[in-house]
């Protein structure tokens, strides 16, 4: 395996790059504000593409992805594969894939799920779109940080699946945060409440993987922010509009994560939405006394 490029070395990109380095992969990276030990930093996207025939992107959204891809394509060699690990608009992804194909570059969309903890452990789930043979070819590159790669279909399918997944993530996180604040105000022991929920029909990733940590004071810092969560839900509603599917459940998470951003929690992990809701409830915090 030759050097692998990584553009975007933030909360998720940095962790994935670290996993690659630890696996003995030479990583050439670019990020204007972040750096990762063991990753060779270069000046820009074109410099990454000039060095690497596999380039991974981990960027906030399509407004950032588009100029990055258009900067790297002129420097990319024929046969290069770009793997977009961002959460992006499927429409934008399809358009970029066409631009890449005109330069004999393969473009794959590969939405990731599992959060920062899974990135550090190498257990992310990937939802990939694009040519099936190209997806198979990059599996060894993805293996250090992803336990599972699901091929969803043609280009755009991976980012479509990621938006659907992130919407469910947003709904359950916002709803569980609301329930935890209500449980605290009702005088319930939240550890016991979570055990009951997780043994019953209300169980979710938020209740089983996030809130057992949050009630102990660990917000699992480093993952998706409230501002980005609201962005993902907005992309979901735009997707459903194009599909002609009614979106009846988006108002709740849009309100919750918009509130979090308004109250100053926009650029910290989205788990802090529970504090935003707690603020509106009179300053409630759900952390439990140490046992």
C-alpha positions in Angstrom: 0.0 0.0 0.0 1.4 3.4 -1.0 0.9 6.6 1.0 -2.7 7.5 1.8 -3.9 11.1 1.8 -6.1 12.5 4.5 -7.7 15.9 4.1 -9.3 17.0 7.3 -7.6 16.1 10.6 -10.2 17.2 13.1 -12.3 15.2 15.6 -12.9 12.3 13.3 -10.3 12.7 10.5 -7.5 13.0 13.1 -8.6 9.8 14.8 -8.8 7.9 11.6 -5.4 9.2 10.5 -4.0 8.1 13.8 -5.4 4.5 13.3 -3.7 4.4 9.8 -0.4 5.6 11.2 -0.6 3.0 14.0 -1.2 0.3 11.4 2.0 1.3 9.7 0.5 3.2 6.8 2.3 6.3 5.5 -0.2 9.2 5.8 0.1 12.5 4.0 -2.3 15.0 5.4 -3.7 18.5 5.1 -5.7 20.6 7.5 -5.3 24.4 8.0 -5.7 24.2 11.8 -5.0 20.6 13.0 -2.1 18.2 12.9 -1.6 14.6 13.9 1.6 13.0 15.1 3.0 10.7 12.5 1.1 12.4 9.6 3.2 14.2 7.1 1.7 17.7 6.7 1.5 19.3 3.3 0.4 22.7 2.2 -2.9 21.9 0.4 -5.2 19.4 -1.3 -3.3 19.5 -4.5 -0.1 18.5 -2.6 -1.9 15.5 -1.1 -3.2 14.4 -4.5 0.2 14.7 -6.1 1.6 12.3 -3.5 -1.2 9.8 -3.0 -3.5 7.7 -5.3 -5.9 7.1 -2.4 -7.2 10.3 -0.8 -9.6 10.3 2.1 -11.8 13.3 3.0 -13.1 14.1 6.4 -14.7 17.5 6.2 -17.8 19.3 7.7 -20.1 19.5 4.7 -20.4 19.9 1.0 -19.6 23.6 1.1 -16.1 22.6 2.2 -15.9 19.4 0.3 -16.6 21.0 -3.1 -13.7 23.5 -3.2 -11.3 20.9 -1.7 -12.1 18.3 -4.4 -11.9 20.9 -7.2 -8.5 21.9 -5.8 -7.1 18.4 -5.7 -8.5 17.0 -9.0 -6.1 18.8 -11.3 -3.2 17.3 -9.4 -4.6 13.8 -9.2 -3.2 11.1 -11.3 -5.4 8.9 -13.5 -6.6 6.0 -11.4 -6.7 7.9 -8.1 -9.5 7.1 -5.8 -11.1 9.8 -3.6 -13.1 8.5 -0.6 -15.4 11.1 0.9 -15.9 10.2 4.6 -17.8 13.4 5.2 -21.5 13.9 5.8 -22.5 15.6 2.6 -25.3 16.3 0.2 -25.9 13.3 -2.1 -26.6 15.7 -5.0 -23.3 17.4 -4.5 -21.6 14.0 -4.2 -23.0 12.8 -7.5 -21.9 16.0 -9.3 -18.4 15.8 -7.9 -18.1 12.1 -8.9 -18.9 13.2 -12.5 -16.2 15.8 -12.4 -13.8 13.3 -11.0 -14.7 10.7 -13.7 -13.9 13.2 -16.4 -10.3 13.2 -15.0 -10.2 9.4 -14.7 -10.5 9.6 -10.9 -12.9 7.4 -9.0 -15.1 9.1 -6.4 -16.6 7.1 -3.5 -18.9 8.4 -0.8 -18.4 6.6 2.5 -20.4 8.0 5.4 -19.2 6.9 8.8 -21.1 6.1 11.9 -20.0 5.2 15.5 -18.6 8.4 16.8 -15.2 9.4 18.1 -14.9 6.4 20.4 -15.4 4.0 17.5 -12.9 5.9 15.4 -10.3 5.5 18.2 -11.0 1.8 18.6 -11.2 1.1 14.8 -14.8 0.0 15.0 -16.6 2.5 12.7 -19.4 1.5 10.4 -19.1 2.8 6.8 -22.0 3.3 4.4 -20.4 3.4 0.9 -21.6 4.4 -2.5 -19.9 4.0 -5.8 -18.5 1.2 -8.0 -18.5 -2.0 -6.1 -15.1 -3.1 -7.3 -13.6 0.3 -6.2 -15.2 -0.1 -2.8 -13.6 -3.5 -2.5 -10.3 -2.1 -3.6 -10.2 0.4 -0.7 -11.3 -1.9 2.0 -7.7 -2.5 3.2 -7.3 1.3 3.6 -10.5 1.6 5.6 -9.8 -1.5 7.7 -7.7 0.2 10.4 -10.6 2.4 11.5 -13.7 0.6 10.2 -15.0 -2.8 11.4 -17.8 -2.9 8.8 -18.2 -1.5 5.3 -21.7 -1.7 3.8 -21.9 -1.1 0.0 -25.3 0.7 -0.5 -25.3 1.2 -4.2 -24.0 3.8 -6.8 -22.4 7.1 -6.0 -24.6 9.1 -3.6 -26.1 6.1 -1.9 -23.5 6.2 0.9 -24.2 9.8 1.8 -27.9 9.2 1.5 -27.7 6.3 4.0 -25.6 8.5 6.3 -28.2 11.2 6.3 -30.9 8.7 7.2 -28.8 7.3 9.9 -27.8 10.7 11.3 -31.5 11.7 11.4 -32.3 8.7 13.7 -29.2 9.6 15.8 -30.4 13.2 16.2 -34.0 12.2 17.1 -32.9 9.7 19.7 -30.3 11.9 21.2 -32.6 14.9 21.5 -35.5 12.8 22.8 -33.4 10.9 25.4 -31.9 14.2 26.6 -35.4 15.5 27.1 -36.4 12.4 29.0 -33.3 12.5 31.2 -34.0 16.2 32.2 -37.6 15.2 32.9 -36.5 12.2 35.0 -34.2 14.4 37.0 -36.9 16.9 37.7 -39.3 14.1 38.7 -36.7 12.9 41.3 -35.9 9.6 39.6 -32.6 7.8 40.0 -31.3 8.2 36.4 -29.0 5.2 36.6 -32.0 3.0 37.4 -34.1 4.8 34.8 -31.6 4.1 32.1 -31.4 0.5 33.1 -35.2 0.3 32.7 -35.2 2.0 29.4 -32.3 -0.1 28.0 -34.2 -3.2 29.0 -37.4 -2.0 27.4 -38.8 -0.6 24.2 -37.2 2.9 24.6 -33.7 1.6 24.2 -31.5 3.4 21.6 -27.8 4.2 20.9 -28.2 7.4 22.9 -29.7 5.6 26.0 -27.3 2.7 25.9 -24.0 4.2 24.7 -24.2 7.9 25.5 -26.2 8.6 28.6 -24.7 6.0 30.9 -21.5 8.1 30.5 -23.2 11.5 30.6 -25.0 10.8 34.0 -21.5 10.2 35.4 -20.2 13.5 34.1 -18.5 12.2 30.9 -19.9 13.9 27.9 -17.7 11.9 25.5 -16.2 15.1 24.2 -14.8 15.1 20.7 -17.7 13.9 18.6 -20.3 15.6 16.3 -21.2 19.1 17.5 -24.7 20.4 17.9 -24.2 22.8 15.0 -23.2 20.0 12.7 -26.1 17.8 14.0 -28.5 20.6 13.0 -26.8 20.8 9.6 -27.3 17.0 9.1 -31.0 17.2 10.0 -31.4 20.1 7.6 -29.7 18.0 4.8 -32.1 15.2 5.7 -35.2 17.4 5.3 -33.8 18.6 1.9 -33.3 15.0 0.8 -36.8 14.0 1.8 -38.2 17.0 -0.1 -36.4 15.8 -3.2 -37.7 12.2 -2.7 -41.3 13.4 -2.1 -41.4 11.9 1.4 -43.0 13.8 4.2 -40.7 14.7 7.1 -42.9 14.8 10.2 -40.3 14.3 12.9 -37.6 16.7 12.0 -38.9 19.7 13.9 -37.9 18.2 17.3 -34.2 17.7 16.7 -33.9 20.9 14.7 -35.4 22.8 17.6 -33.2 21.0 20.2 -29.9 21.4 18.4 -30.7 24.9 17.3 -31.5 25.8 20.9 -28.1 24.2 21.9 -26.3 26.4 19.4 -28.2 29.5 20.5 -27.3 28.9 24.1 -23.6 28.5 23.4 -23.3 24.8 22.9 -23.1 24.8 19.1 -19.4 24.0 18.8 -19.1 21.4 21.5 -20.3 17.8 21.3 -24.0 17.4 20.6 -24.4 15.4 23.8 -24.4 18.8 25.5 -28.0 19.3 24.1 -29.0 17.8 27.5 -27.5 20.9 29.2 -29.3 23.2 26.8 -32.6 21.6 27.7 -31.7 21.6 31.3 -31.0 25.4 31.1 -34.6 25.9 29.9 -35.9 23.7 32.7 -34.3 26.0 35.3 -30.7 24.9 35.4 -31.2 21.1 35.6 -28.1 19.0 35.3 -28.4 15.2 35.1 -25.1 14.1 36.7 -25.6 11.7 39.5 -23.8 11.6 42.8 -20.8 9.2 42.9 -21.6 5.8 44.3 
